[in-house]
Amino acid sequence: MECPSPPAAPIFIMERPGKFDIVNNVHYIESVPPIKRFPNCRVEIYTDDHAPPHFHIALRDGRKVSVDLETLTITEGKVKPREVKAALDWAREHKALLWEKWKEYAE
């Protein structure tokens, strides 16, 4: 059995339970431009992502957290609060934009 080629567009390769490519044990998710960049992190929403509605904060060192869109609380991942303070403050002010992007990318 031949492995499928990844899409031509830039991609994130992520391992996520329940969404694996059986051959490669990875799931390809299309990359979308970050919604907002900060000096130490960026706010992202992935296409074809799972419920509940959420976004990701990706730190420059590779760590990531998931943030619930309704409550703006971290639901997955561990970081020091100061590491994501700017992103969470921005998210509070731009919650409507994040909901719009969730509906556009993930639903």
C-alpha positions in Angstrom: 0.0 0.0 0.0 1.4 3.3 -1.0 1.4 6.3 1.4 -0.6 9.2 0.3 1.3 12.4 -0.6 0.7 15.4 1.7 -1.3 18.3 0.3 0.7 20.8 -1.8 -0.3 23.7 0.6 1.6 24.3 3.8 0.4 21.9 6.5 0.7 21.3 10.2 1.2 17.6 11.0 -0.4 16.7 14.2 -1.1 13.5 16.0 -4.6 13.6 17.5 -6.5 10.6 18.9 -9.3 9.5 16.6 -8.0 11.5 13.6 -5.0 9.5 12.3 -3.9 8.6 8.8 -3.9 4.8 9.3 -0.7 4.4 7.2 1.3 7.3 8.6 -0.2 7.6 12.1 -0.6 11.3 11.5 -3.4 13.7 10.6 -2.9 16.5 8.1 -4.6 19.7 9.0 -4.4 22.6 6.6 -2.5 25.6 7.9 -4.3 28.9 8.0 -2.4 32.1 8.6 -2.2 32.9 12.3 -5.1 35.1 13.4 -2.8 37.3 15.5 1.0 37.2 16.2 2.7 38.3 19.4 6.4 38.5 20.1 6.3 35.1 22.0 3.3 33.4 20.5 0.5 33.3 17.9 -3.2 32.7 18.0 -4.4 30.0 15.6 -7.6 28.1 14.6 -7.2 24.9 12.5 -9.4 23.8 9.7 -11.5 20.7 10.3 -11.0 21.0 14.1 -13.1 19.2 16.7 -15.7 20.7 19.0 -16.1 22.4 21.4 -15.2 25.7 19.8 -11.7 26.7 20.7 -8.5 28.3 19.5 -4.8 27.5 20.0 -2.0 29.6 21.3 1.3 28.4 19.9 4.4 29.6 21.7 7.7 30.1 19.9 9.3 27.1 21.7 6.7 24.7 20.2 4.3 24.4 23.2 0.6 24.9 22.5 -2.5 25.4 24.6 -6.1 25.1 23.6 -8.5 27.9 24.8 -12.3 27.5 25.0 -13.9 30.2 22.9 -16.9 30.6 25.3 -15.0 31.0 28.6 -11.5 31.9 27.3 -10.0 29.4 29.7 -7.1 27.0 28.9 -8.5 23.5 28.4 -5.4 21.7 27.3 -1.7 22.3 27.7 0.4 23.9 30.4 2.0 27.3 30.4 2.7 30.1 32.9 -0.1 32.6 32.8 2.3 35.4 31.9 3.4 33.5 28.8 -0.1 33.8 27.2 -1.4 37.0 28.9 -1.1 39.2 25.8 -2.9 36.6 23.7 -5.7 36.1 26.2 -6.1 39.8 26.7 -6.3 40.3 22.9 -8.8 37.4 22.7 -11.1 39.0 25.2 -11.2 42.2 23.1 -11.7 40.2 19.8 -13.9 37.4 20.8 -16.4 38.1 18.0 -13.6 37.8 15.5 -12.5 34.5 16.9 -16.0 33.1 16.7 -16.3 34.3 13.1 -13.0 32.6 12.3 -14.1 29.4 14.1 -17.2 29.2 11.9 -15.2 29.9 8.8 -12.4 27.4 9.4 -13.7 24.7 11.7 -17.4 24.1 11.0 
